[in-house]
Amino acid sequence: LSEKGVRVFVGVSAPLISGKEILAPAQVVGLPHWRQPALVRLAHALLGCCRLAVAAPERLLAVLRASAHQRGASLRSQIKKAISLLPIARLHPDVLHFEWPSALCDYLPALKLFQAPVVVSCRGRQVNIEPLTGGPEAGSRLRMALSVADAVHCVSRAIAEEANRYAPIAHKACVIPPAVDAGFFAPVPHDTDPNRPFRIVSVGSLIWLKGYEYALLALRKLLDANVPAFYEIVGDGPKSERQRILYTAWDLQLGSALRLCGSQPPERVRDILQSADAFLHASVSEGLPNAVLEAMACGLPVVAADCSGVREAVTNGVEGFVVPLRAPAAMADALRTLATNRTLARTMGTAGRQRVLREFTLEKQADAFLQLYRSLVLSKRGEHRRGK
């Protein structure tokens, strides 16, 4: 977007700013984080008030008004909202884009402060998991975010349909899938020795919805079918989840056929993908998984569970195999087919790479977002001219 002439400001919680170089050339705005020491937050708030009072006193008053006009909010809540708005109050955005519904709910006063069109992104978990597991409040917050947004960006048609169950968004939903840097995630020649173990990889957080127990069961079935295989999982998560996976691996006697790689930098993730023979995605719920697209960009055939938007990226029998949810036997059968027919595996990997280049490039994604933003700005200006 920056290369297309858009000035981009990204609000990032203060503890994460150390990684701001990856966001260049966007300008990073440090937001308060409530795990910071109270004195640090207070010092930042006072400094922000002073700067705003000198540079734009009318914006400081607008912050105070926007924070105070919260129905039923306590004084403490109003103060917290004011502190959260101070870092961004000096901005004059044409569009506000919240990457998660929860972020929009946390920054509702910003809507009154800026009076700019609002986009909210629906990516997966906050639409198809948290409203079912987080109690009535999670569903209410999702409905609030979907209702107040001028446009709802969905990463897949499946997520758009799911979100529409909580609020009518069909008239303002815009499906823009994830994108992959196909220059970074690209195939490279690697060892084709047919006698070495068939290398399988998964990338994703160690959390229950990624379905790793089904993947481990599939690995056990593959080994029992006398297919030498080695499975790597890239990602980290809560200690309890890691222990659950390790216990399952011990219980299934997987031994040296499994390696948990933990969290890795992007370069190392790419290297592991490039050295693998197939990508396994056993998730029970997704939006449209970035990890699958990155694997396809690296020329890997994919075996993916049939959840949410997976079929919008993988056609069964073309870029890989789409198998039923929670079906380790079907996963093992698909992996065995790839392991015993390397020509088919390479053909599917090539097809996956070509599909990424056709449908999931950064250029295509940026153009789609730019078109969405421009349409919202023009619509807003039209409303002002009509006196709405």
DRENDO-1510 file (C-alpha; in Angstrom, 1 decimal, always signed):
<recs>
REC; n; res; u; v; w
REC; 1; LEU; +0.0; +0.0; +0.0 .
REC; 2; SER; +2.8; +2.4; +0.8 .
REC; 3; GLU; +4.4; +1.7; -2.6 .
REC; 4; LYS; +1.0; +2.7; -4.2 .
REC; 5; GLY; +1.2; +6.1; -2.5 .
REC; 6; VAL; -0.8; +5.4; +0.7 .
REC; 7; ARG; +0.4; +6.8; +4.0 .
REC; 8; VAL; +0.0; +3.9; +6.4 .
REC; 9; PHE; +0.0; +4.2; +10.2 .
REC; 10; VAL; +0.0; +1.0; +12.2 .
REC; 11; GLY; -1.0; +1.0; +15.9 .
REC; 12; VAL; +1.1; -1.6; +17.8 .
REC; 13; SER; +1.1; -2.4; +21.5 .
REC; 14; ALA; +4.1; -0.9; +23.1 .
REC; 15; PRO; +5.9; -4.2; +24.1 .
REC; 16; LEU; +5.9; -5.2; +20.4 .
REC; 17; ILE; +7.5; -2.1; +18.9 .
REC; 18; SER; +10.9; -3.8; +19.0 .
REC; 19; GLY; +9.9; -5.5; +15.8 .
REC; 20; LYS; +8.7; -2.4; +14.0 .
REC; 21; GLU; +11.4; -2.7; +11.3 .
REC; 22; ILE; +9.3; -5.4; +9.6 .
REC; 23; LEU; +6.5; -2.8; +9.2 .
REC; 24; ALA; +8.6; -0.3; +7.3 .
REC; 25; PRO; +7.8; +1.9; +5.4 .
REC; 26; ALA; +4.6; +2.2; +7.5 .
REC; 27; GLN; +4.8; +4.5; +10.5 .
REC; 28; VAL; +4.4; +2.6; +13.8 .
REC; 29; VAL; +2.3; +4.2; +16.5 .
REC; 30; GLY; +3.0; +2.8; +20.0 .
REC; 31; LEU; -0.2; +2.0; +21.9 .
REC; 32; PRO; -0.4; +1.5; +25.6 .
REC; 33; HIS; -0.4; -2.1; +26.9 .
REC; 34; TRP; -2.0; -2.9; +30.2 .
REC; 35; ARG; +0.8; -5.3; +31.2 .
REC; 36; GLN; +3.1; -2.3; +31.3 .
REC; 37; PRO; +3.9; -0.9; +34.8 .
REC; 38; ALA; +1.3; +1.6; +35.9 .
REC; 39; LEU; +3.9; +4.3; +36.3 .
REC; 40; VAL; +5.1; +3.8; +32.7 .
REC; 41; ARG; +1.6; +4.1; +31.4 .
REC; 42; LEU; +1.0; +7.2; +33.4 .
REC; 43; ALA; +4.2; +8.9; +32.3 .
REC; 44; HIS; +3.3; +8.1; +28.6 .
REC; 45; ALA; -0.2; +9.5; +29.1 .
REC; 46; LEU; +1.0; +12.7; +30.7 .
REC; 47; LEU; +3.6; +13.2; +27.9 .
REC; 48; GLY; +0.9; +12.5; +25.3 .
REC; 49; CYS; -1.5; +15.0; +26.9 .
REC; 50; CYS; +1.2; +17.7; +27.0 .
REC; 51; ARG; +2.2; +17.1; +23.3 .
REC; 52; LEU; -1.4; +17.2; +22.2 .
REC; 53; ALA; -2.2; +20.2; +24.3 .
REC; 54; VAL; +0.6; +22.2; +22.6 .
REC; 55; ALA; +0.2; +20.9; +19.0 .
REC; 56; ALA; -3.6; +20.4; +18.8 .
REC; 57; PRO; -5.6; +21.3; +21.9 .
REC; 58; GLU; -8.9; +20.8; +20.0 .
REC; 59; ARG; -7.9; +17.1; +19.5 .
REC; 60; LEU; -7.2; +16.7; +23.2 .
REC; 61; LEU; -10.7; +18.0; +23.9 .
REC; 62; ALA; -12.1; +15.6; +21.3 .
REC; 63; VAL; -10.3; +12.7; +23.0 .
REC; 64; LEU; -11.8; +13.6; +26.4 .
REC; 65; ARG; -15.3; +14.0; +24.9 .
REC; 66; ALA; -15.1; +10.7; +22.9 .
REC; 67; SER; -13.9; +8.8; +26.0 .
REC; 68; ALA; -16.5; +10.3; +28.3 .
REC; 69; HIS; -19.4; +9.4; +26.0 .
REC; 70; GLN; -19.5; +5.7; +26.9 .
REC; 71; ARG; -22.8; +4.5; +28.0 .
REC; 72; GLY; -22.5; +3.0; +31.5 .
REC; 73; ALA; -18.7; +3.2; +31.6 .
REC; 74; SER; -17.0; +3.9; +35.0 .
REC; 75; LEU; -14.6; +6.8; +35.4 .
REC; 76; ARG; -11.7; +4.4; +35.4 .
REC; 77; SER; -12.8; +2.9; +32.1 .
REC; 78; GLN; -13.2; +6.4; +30.6 .
REC; 79; ILE; -9.6; +7.2; +31.7 .
REC; 80; LYS; -8.3; +4.0; +30.2 .
REC; 81; LYS; -10.0; +4.8; +26.9 .
REC; 82; ALA; -8.6; +8.3; +26.9 .
REC; 83; ILE; -5.1; +7.0; +27.5 .
REC; 84; SER; -5.5; +4.5; +24.6 .
REC; 85; LEU; -6.6; +7.2; +22.2 .
REC; 86; LEU; -3.9; +9.7; +23.0 .
REC; 87; PRO; -1.2; +8.1; +20.8 .
REC; 88; ILE; -3.4; +8.2; +17.7 .
REC; 89; ALA; -5.3; +11.4; +18.4 .
REC; 90; ARG; -2.9; +13.5; +16.3 .
REC; 91; LEU; -3.7; +11.4; +13.2 .
REC; 92; HIS; -6.2; +12.4; +10.5 .
REC; 93; PRO; -7.0; +9.1; +8.8 .
REC; 94; ASP; -9.2; +8.7; +5.7 .
REC; 95; VAL; -9.9; +5.1; +6.7 .
REC; 96; LEU; -9.7; +3.2; +10.0 .
REC; 97; HIS; -8.9; -0.5; +9.6 .
REC; 98; PHE; -9.2; -2.8; +12.6 .
REC; 99; GLU; -7.6; -6.1; +12.0 .
REC; 100; TRP; -9.8; -7.9; +14.6 .
REC; 101; PRO; -13.4; -7.4; +15.8 .
REC; 102; SER; -12.0; -7.2; +19.4 .
REC; 103; ALA; -9.7; -4.3; +18.5 .
REC; 104; LEU; -12.7; -2.4; +17.1 .
REC; 105; CYS; -14.7; -2.9; +20.3 .
REC; 106; ASP; -11.7; -1.8; +22.3 .
REC; 107; TYR; -11.4; +1.4; +20.3 .
REC; 108; LEU; -15.1; +2.3; +19.8 .
REC; 109; PRO; -14.4; +6.0; +21.0 .
REC; 110; ALA; -12.0; +6.4; +18.1 .
REC; 111; LEU; -15.0; +6.3; +15.7 .
REC; 112; LYS; -16.4; +9.5; +17.3 .
REC; 113; LEU; -12.9; +11.0; +17.3 .
REC; 114; PHE; -12.1; +10.5; +13.6 .
REC; 115; GLN; -15.5; +10.3; +11.9 .
REC; 116; ALA; -13.7; +8.2; +9.2 .
REC; 117; PRO; -15.1; +5.1; +7.4 .
REC; 118; VAL; -14.3; +1.9; +9.4 .
REC; 119; VAL; -13.2; -1.5; +8.1 .
REC; 120; VAL; -13.0; -4.6; +10.4 .
REC; 121; SER; -11.3; -7.8; +9.4 .
REC; 122; CYS; -12.8; -11.3; +10.1 .
REC; 123; ARG; -10.0; -13.8; +9.9 .
REC; 124; GLY; -11.2; -16.9; +11.7 .
REC; 125; ARG; -11.1; -17.5; +15.4 .
REC; 126; GLN; -13.0; -14.4; +16.5 .
REC; 127; VAL; -15.8; -15.4; +14.2 .
REC; 128; ASN; -16.0; -19.2; +14.2 .
REC; 129; ILE; -14.5; -20.1; +17.6 .
REC; 130; GLU; -14.7; -17.4; +20.3 .
REC; 131; PRO; -18.5; -16.7; +20.0 .
REC; 132; LEU; -19.0; -20.4; +20.7 .
REC; 133; THR; -16.5; -20.8; +23.6 .
REC; 134; GLY; -16.3; -17.3; +25.1 .
REC; 135; GLY; -19.9; -17.0; +26.4 .
REC; 136; PRO; -22.6; -14.4; +25.5 .
REC; 137; GLU; -20.2; -11.4; +25.8 .
REC; 138; ALA; -18.0; -12.7; +22.9 .
REC; 139; GLY; -21.0; -13.0; +20.6 .
REC; 140; SER; -22.2; -9.5; +21.7 .
REC; 141; ARG; -18.8; -7.9; +21.0 .
REC; 142; LEU; -18.7; -9.6; +17.5 .
REC; 143; ARG; -22.2; -8.3; +16.7 .
REC; 144; MET; -21.2; -4.8; +17.9 .
REC; 145; ALA; -18.1; -4.8; +15.7 .
REC; 146; LEU; -19.9; -6.1; +12.6 .
REC; 147; SER; -22.7; -3.6; +13.1 .
REC; 148; VAL; -20.7; -0.4; +13.4 .
REC; 149; ALA; -18.2; -1.1; +10.6 .
REC; 150; ASP; -18.8; +0.4; +7.2 .
REC; 151; ALA; -17.1; -2.6; +5.6 .
REC; 152; VAL; -16.3; -6.1; +6.8 .
REC; 153; HIS; -13.2; -7.6; +5.3 .
REC; 154; CYS; -13.4; -11.4; +5.3 .
REC; 155; VAL; -10.5; -13.7; +4.3 .
REC; 156; SER; -12.8; -16.2; +2.7 .
REC; 157; ARG; -16.4; -16.7; +1.6 .
REC; 158; ALA; -16.9; -19.2; +4.3 .
REC; 159; ILE; -15.9; -16.7; +7.0 .
REC; 160; ALA; -18.3; -14.1; +5.4 .
REC; 161; GLU; -21.1; -16.6; +5.7 .
REC; 162; GLU; -20.3; -17.4; +9.3 .
REC; 163; ALA; -20.1; -13.7; +10.2 .
REC; 164; ASN; -23.4; -13.1; +8.6 .
REC; 165; ARG; -25.0; -15.3; +11.2 .
REC; 166; TYR; -24.2; -12.7; +13.9 .
REC; 167; ALA; -25.1; -9.5; +12.0 .
REC; 168; PRO; -26.4; -8.8; +8.5 .
REC; 169; ILE; -23.2; -8.0; +6.6 .
REC; 170; ALA; -23.9; -9.2; +3.1 .
REC; 171; HIS; -24.3; -5.7; +1.8 .
REC; 172; LYS; -20.9; -4.6; +3.2 .
REC; 173; ALA; -18.8; -7.8; +3.2 .
REC; 174; CYS; -15.7; -7.8; +1.0 .
REC; 175; VAL; -13.7; -11.0; +0.5 .
REC; 176; ILE; -10.0; -10.4; +0.2 .
REC; 177; PRO; -8.0; -13.6; +0.8 .
REC; 178; PRO; -4.6; -13.6; +2.5 .
REC; 179; ALA; -1.5; -13.1; +0.4 .
REC; 180; VAL; +1.9; -14.6; +0.2 .
REC; 181; ASP; +5.3; -13.1; -0.7 .
REC; 182; ALA; +5.9; -15.6; -3.5 .
REC; 183; GLY; +9.5; -14.3; -4.0 .
REC; 184; PHE; +10.3; -15.2; -0.4 .
REC; 185; PHE; +8.3; -18.4; -0.2 .
REC; 186; ALA; +9.5; -20.2; -3.3 .
REC; 187; PRO; +10.6; -23.8; -4.2 .
REC; 188; VAL; +14.2; -24.9; -4.3 .
REC; 189; PRO; +15.7; -28.2; -5.5 .
REC; 190; HIS; +16.2; -30.6; -2.6 .
REC; 191; ASP; +17.2; -34.2; -1.9 .
REC; 192; THR; +15.1; -36.6; -4.0 .
REC; 193; ASP; +16.6; -39.8; -2.6 .
REC; 194; PRO; +13.6; -42.3; -2.6 .
REC; 195; ASN; +15.1; -44.2; +0.3 .
REC; 196; ARG; +15.0; -41.3; +2.8 .
REC; 197; PRO; +12.0; -40.8; +5.0 .
REC; 198; PHE; +9.0; -38.9; +3.6 .
REC; 199; ARG; +9.2; -35.4; +5.2 .
REC; 200; ILE; +6.0; -33.9; +6.4 .
REC; 201; VAL; +5.6; -30.5; +8.0 .
REC; 202; SER; +2.9; -28.4; +9.7 .
REC; 203; VAL; +3.2; -24.8; +10.7 .
REC; 204; GLY; +0.9; -23.3; +13.3 .
REC; 205; SER; +0.5; -22.4; +17.0 .
REC; 206; LEU; +0.3; -25.3; +19.4 .
REC; 207; ILE; -3.4; -24.9; +20.2 .
REC; 208; TRP; -6.2; -27.3; +20.1 .
REC; 209; LEU; -7.9; -26.0; +17.0 .
REC; 210; LYS; -4.9; -26.9; +14.9 .
REC; 211; GLY; -5.8; -30.6; +15.3 .
REC; 212; TYR; -2.3; -31.9; +16.0 .
REC; 213; GLU; -3.6; -35.0; +17.7 .
REC; 214; TYR; -5.3; -36.1; +14.5 .
REC; 215; ALA; -2.1; -35.4; +12.6 .
REC; 216; LEU; -0.1; -37.6; +15.1 .
REC; 217; LEU; -2.7; -40.4; +14.7 .
REC; 218; ALA; -2.2; -40.0; +10.9 .
REC; 219; LEU; +1.6; -40.3; +11.3 .
REC; 220; ARG; +1.2; -43.5; +13.4 .
REC; 221; LYS; -1.0; -45.0; +10.7 .
REC; 222; LEU; +1.5; -44.0; +8.0 .
REC; 223; LEU; +4.3; -45.7; +9.9 .
REC; 224; ASP; +2.2; -48.8; +10.5 .
REC; 225; ALA; +1.7; -49.0; +6.7 .
REC; 226; ASN; +5.5; -49.3; +6.4 .
REC; 227; VAL; +5.9; -45.8; +4.9 .
REC; 228; PRO; +9.1; -44.3; +6.4 .
REC; 229; ALA; +8.1; -40.7; +7.5 .
REC; 230; PHE; +9.4; -37.9; +9.5 .
REC; 231; TYR; +7.1; -35.1; +10.8 .
REC; 232; GLU; +8.1; -31.6; +11.9 .
REC; 233; ILE; +5.7; -29.2; +13.7 .
REC; 234; VAL; +6.8; -25.5; +13.6 .
REC; 235; GLY; +5.1; -23.3; +16.2 .
REC; 236; ASP; +4.8; -22.8; +19.9 .
REC; 237; GLY; +2.0; -22.3; +22.3 .
REC; 238; PRO; +0.9; -22.7; +26.0 .
REC; 239; LYS; +2.9; -25.2; +28.1 .
REC; 240; SER; -0.2; -27.3; +28.6 .
REC; 241; GLU; -0.7; -27.7; +24.9 .
REC; 242; ARG; +2.9; -28.7; +24.2 .
REC; 243; GLN; +2.7; -31.2; +27.0 .
REC; 244; ARG; -0.5; -32.7; +25.5 .
REC; 245; ILE; +1.2; -33.1; +22.1 .
REC; 246; LEU; +4.3; -34.6; +23.7 .
REC; 247; TYR; +2.2; -37.1; +25.7 .
REC; 248; THR; +0.2; -38.1; +22.6 .
REC; 249; ALA; +3.5; -38.6; +20.7 .
REC; 250; TRP; +4.8; -40.8; +23.6 .
REC; 251; ASP; +1.5; -42.7; +23.8 .
REC; 252; LEU; +1.6; -43.4; +20.1 .
REC; 253; GLN; +5.3; -44.4; +20.3 .
REC; 254; LEU; +6.3; -42.0; +17.5 .
REC; 255; GLY; +9.8; -41.6; +18.9 .
REC; 256; SER; +12.3; -40.0; +16.4 .
REC; 257; ALA; +9.6; -39.7; +13.7 .
REC; 258; LEU; +8.4; -36.5; +15.3 .
REC; 259; ARG; +10.2; -33.2; +16.0 .
REC; 260; LEU; +8.7; -30.1; +17.6 .
REC; 261; CYS; +10.6; -27.1; +16.3 .
REC; 262; GLY; +9.1; -24.4; +18.4 .
REC; 263; SER; +8.6; -20.9; +17.2 .
REC; 264; GLN; +11.0; -20.0; +14.3 .
REC; 265; PRO; +11.9; -16.8; +12.4 .
REC; 266; PRO; +10.4; -16.5; +8.9 .
REC; 267; GLU; +13.6; -17.5; +7.2 .
REC; 268; ARG; +13.8; -20.7; +9.1 .
REC; 269; VAL; +10.1; -21.5; +8.5 .
REC; 270; ARG; +10.8; -21.1; +4.8 .
REC; 271; ASP; +13.8; -23.3; +4.9 .
REC; 272; ILE; +11.9; -26.1; +6.7 .
REC; 273; LEU; +9.1; -25.9; +4.1 .
REC; 274; GLN; +11.6; -26.0; +1.2 .
REC; 275; SER; +13.1; -29.2; +2.6 .
REC; 276; ALA; +9.8; -31.0; +3.1 .
REC; 277; ASP; +7.9; -33.3; +0.8 .
REC; 278; ALA; +4.3; -32.5; +1.9 .
REC; 279; PHE; +2.4; -30.1; +4.1 .
REC; 280; LEU; -0.2; -31.4; +6.6 .
REC; 281; HIS; -2.9; -29.1; +7.9 .
REC; 282; ALA; -5.2; -30.9; +10.4 .
REC; 283; SER; -7.0; -27.8; +11.8 .
REC; 284; VAL; -10.7; -28.2; +12.8 .
REC; 285; SER; -11.3; -24.5; +12.2 .
REC; 286; GLU; -9.7; -21.7; +10.1 .
REC; 287; GLY; -10.5; -18.7; +8.0 .
REC; 288; LEU; -8.2; -19.3; +5.1 .
REC; 289; PRO; -4.9; -20.5; +6.4 .
REC; 290; ASN; -1.8; -18.5; +5.6 .
REC; 291; ALA; +0.4; -21.5; +6.4 .
REC; 292; VAL; -1.2; -23.5; +3.6 .
REC; 293; LEU; -0.6; -20.7; +1.1 .
REC; 294; GLU; +3.0; -20.4; +2.2 .
REC; 295; ALA; +3.5; -24.2; +1.7 .
REC; 296; MET; +1.9; -24.0; -1.7 .
REC; 297; ALA; +4.1; -21.1; -2.7 .
REC; 298; CYS; +7.1; -23.4; -1.8 .
REC; 299; GLY; +5.8; -26.0; -4.2 .
REC; 300; LEU; +4.5; -28.5; -1.5 .
REC; 301; PRO; +1.5; -30.7; -2.1 .
REC; 302; VAL; -1.0; -30.1; +0.7 .
REC; 303; VAL; -3.1; -32.5; +2.8 .
REC; 304; ALA; -5.7; -30.3; +4.5 .
REC; 305; ALA; -8.7; -31.0; +6.7 .
REC; 306; ASP; -11.9; -29.6; +5.2 .
REC; 307; CYS; -12.6; -26.6; +7.4 .
REC; 308; SER; -14.0; -23.2; +6.6 .
REC; 309; GLY; -12.1; -21.6; +3.7 .
REC; 310; VAL; -9.6; -24.4; +2.9 .
REC; 311; ARG; -11.4; -25.4; -0.3 .
REC; 312; GLU; -11.1; -21.8; -1.5 .
REC; 313; ALA; -7.4; -22.4; -1.7 .
REC; 314; VAL; -7.0; -26.1; -2.3 .
REC; 315; THR; -8.9; -28.1; -4.9 .
REC; 316; ASN; -9.1; -31.7; -3.9 .
REC; 317; GLY; -6.9; -33.8; -6.3 .
REC; 318; VAL; -5.2; -30.7; -7.9 .
REC; 319; GLU; -3.0; -28.8; -5.4 .
REC; 320; GLY; -3.3; -31.7; -2.9 .
REC; 321; PHE; -6.0; -33.5; -1.0 .
REC; 322; VAL; -8.8; -32.1; +1.1 .
REC; 323; VAL; -9.9; -34.7; +3.7 .
REC; 324; PRO; -12.8; -34.8; +6.2 .
REC; 325; LEU; -12.4; -33.1; +9.6 .
REC; 326; ARG; -10.9; -35.3; +12.4 .
REC; 327; ALA; -10.1; -38.1; +10.0 .
REC; 328; PRO; -6.6; -39.4; +10.6 .
REC; 329; ALA; -7.1; -42.4; +8.4 .
REC; 330; ALA; -8.0; -40.2; +5.4 .
REC; 331; MET; -5.0; -38.0; +6.2 .
REC; 332; ALA; -2.7; -41.1; +6.3 .
REC; 333; ASP; -4.1; -42.4; +3.0 .
REC; 334; ALA; -3.5; -39.1; +1.3 .
REC; 335; LEU; +0.0; -38.8; +2.7 .
REC; 336; ARG; +0.8; -42.4; +1.6 .
REC; 337; THR; -0.4; -41.6; -1.9 .
REC; 338; LEU; +2.0; -38.7; -2.1 .
REC; 339; ALA; +4.9; -40.7; -0.5 .
REC; 340; THR; +4.5; -43.6; -3.0 .
REC; 341; ASN; +3.9; -41.4; -6.1 .
REC; 342; ARG; +6.5; -38.7; -6.1 .
REC; 343; THR; +5.6; -37.7; -9.6 .
REC; 344; LEU; +2.0; -36.9; -8.5 .
REC; 345; ALA; +3.4; -35.0; -5.4 .
REC; 346; ARG; +5.6; -32.8; -7.7 .
REC; 347; THR; +2.7; -32.2; -10.1 .
REC; 348; MET; +0.4; -31.1; -7.2 .
REC; 349; GLY; +3.2; -28.9; -5.7 .
REC; 350; THR; +3.7; -27.2; -9.0 .
REC; 351; ALA; -0.1; -26.6; -9.3 .
REC; 352; GLY; -0.2; -25.1; -5.8 .
REC; 353; ARG; +2.6; -22.7; -6.7 .
REC; 354; GLN; +0.8; -21.6; -9.8 .
REC; 355; ARG; -2.4; -21.1; -8.0 .
REC; 356; VAL; -0.7; -18.8; -5.4 .
REC; 357; LEU; +0.8; -16.8; -8.3 .
REC; 358; ARG; -2.6; -16.4; -9.9 .
REC; 359; GLU; -4.8; -15.7; -6.8 .
REC; 360; PHE; -2.8; -14.9; -3.6 .
REC; 361; THR; -0.1; -12.4; -4.4 .
REC; 362; LEU; +0.7; -9.3; -2.3 .
REC; 363; GLU; +0.1; -7.1; -5.4 .
REC; 364; LYS; -3.4; -8.5; -5.9 .
REC; 365; GLN; -4.2; -8.1; -2.3 .
REC; 366; ALA; -3.0; -4.5; -2.1 .
REC; 367; ASP; -5.0; -3.6; -5.2 .
REC; 368; ALA; -8.1; -5.1; -3.6 .
REC; 369; PHE; -7.7; -3.2; -0.3 .
REC; 370; LEU; -6.9; +0.0; -2.2 .
REC; 371; GLN; -10.1; -0.3; -4.2 .
REC; 372; LEU; -12.1; -1.0; -1.0 .
REC; 373; TYR; -10.6; +2.1; +0.8 .
REC; 374; ARG; -11.2; +4.4; -2.1 .
REC; 375; SER; -14.8; +3.3; -2.5 .
REC; 376; LEU; -15.4; +4.0; +1.3 .
REC; 377; VAL; -13.8; +7.4; +1.1 .
REC; 378; LEU; -15.8; +8.4; -2.0 .
REC; 379; SER; -19.0; +7.1; -0.4 .
REC; 380; LYS; -18.3; +9.1; +2.8 .
REC; 381; ARG; -17.6; +12.3; +0.8 .
REC; 382; GLY; -20.9; +11.7; -1.0 .
REC; 383; GLU; -22.8; +11.5; +2.3 .
REC; 384; HIS; -21.2; +14.8; +3.5 .
REC; 385; ARG; -22.3; +16.5; +0.2 .
REC; 386; ARG; -25.8; +15.3; +0.8 .
REC; 387; GLY; -25.8; +16.6; +4.3 .
REC; 388; LYS; -26.1; +13.2; +6.1 .
</recs>
